[in-house]
């Protein structure tokens, strides 16, 4: 059902990606700017998965910050397709949004083989105080949660297609654990 409803969407500008059309939106919060059209059929097919992803993110976020409870609001969610065509094969080093408290990336299954190497993430520091670099090979069903303003890079694909679902979240803290 997912691939049936995915389609390349309207042109978006993301810093150096001036002609990005590889994302198909499922949700867009009313206060998000710019407002983008959503694909309702895709959202409806993905809704149970989006709900589970939000729950997973909330648990991860509570553990990260030592919280008893957190309210998670979806700012937007979309599916991005990586294909071996220049400008559509990767999404270079970036942070997701100053508006988001965190994001979640879910690797989706594909019908054809691919060589997507995954995500490169810059997070944490080593014993010398240098930022650690991690490469995460995401298989279908794998999730990567990122705190706000964590640099990451959707690495280039050279064979096949790779679809990932991405969600940006805003978090409202309830209580800090004592």
HUSUL-V482580 format. One record per helix or strand of 2 or more residues. SS is the DSSP state (helix for helix, strand for strand). FROM is the first residue (numbers start at 1). TO is the last residue. If there is no record, write none. Layout:
# HUSUL-V482580
SS_FROM_TO / SS_FROM_TO
This chain:
# HUSUL-V482580
helix_2_5 / strand_12_14 / strand_17_20 / strand_23_28 / helix_40_65 / strand_67_83 / strand_91_94 / strand_102_107 / strand_119_125 / strand_131_136 / strand_143_147 / strand_151_154 / strand_161_176
